[in-house]
Amino acid sequence: MTQQIQSKVQGKIDVNELISESSQFHANISQNVVLTTEDKLELCLLKHQETLKAKSDWKTPVSILATLVTVLITAEFKSFLGFSADVWKSVVVLSCFITAYLSIKTLYKFYKVKDSGDLKKVISEIKKSNVT
């Protein structure tokens, strides 16, 4: 205590000592360690990446399809750049069919993986002894 008084009198404060005297420390450092090989980890993460990609791939074709359907319903096609109105309408209709196909394809993939890709599932997959 006299050392503390002397340090205060001299203008020096030992911060470490003050903190340790007035604070309580609690340790929560238990850890789970996972040992795996690089190739197994890479396979699992690639599978997870494909799942995440499938969960977001549907947005673009569905948005384009919605835009094309709106154009088809509301537009009055006219001749432009030497092409007749029927040609432009045919281009939009063909584009609708193509994006409808892509939309169905990507929505099907999304439906197949909608419940997977959770981080806890990925960690449990990494913990497994054999990743396929």
PyMOL commands that set and color helices and strands:
alter all, ss='L'
color gray80, all
select helices_A, chain A and resi 2-9+15-22+38-56+59-74+85-113+119-127
alter helices_A, ss='H'
color red, helices_A
deselect
rebuild
show_as cartoon
